Amino acid sequence: TTVKFLGITWSSDGRKIPEPVINKIDCIPTP
């Protein structure tokens, strides 16, 4: 899963996800 917090998107393993990747993730359902 991904969590958006304070404008930063974090993956379930605690890594920050860069902005360009966020745009792609928004189009893909996450578990």
SULFENUR-V724565 format. One record per residue. PHI is phi in whole degrees, -180 to 180 (NA if undefined). NEAR is the number of other ideal C-beta (glycine too) atoms within 10 Angstrom. D_FIRST is the distance of its C-alpha to the first C-alpha in Angstrom with 1 decimal. Layout:
PHI/NEAR/D_FIRST ; PHI/NEAR/D_FIRST
This chain:
NA/7/0.0 ; -125/16/3.8 ; -128/11/6.8 ; -97/11/10.2 ; -139/8/13.0 ; 53/5/16.6 ; 81/6/16.0 ; -112/12/13.9 ; -97/17/10.3 ; -114/15/8.7 ; -80/14/6.2 ; -65/10/5.2 ; -92/5/8.8 ; 90/7/10.3 ; -90/10/11.4 ; -75/11/12.3 ; -108/16/11.7 ; -61/10/15.2 ; -50/10/16.2 ; -60/7/17.3 ; -76/13/14.0 ; -57/13/12.3 ; -60/9/14.9 ; -75/9/14.0 ; -65/13/10.2 ; -59/11/11.4 ; -92/6/13.4 ; -117/7/11.0 ; -61/5/9.0 ; -112/9/5.4 ; -66/5/5.3
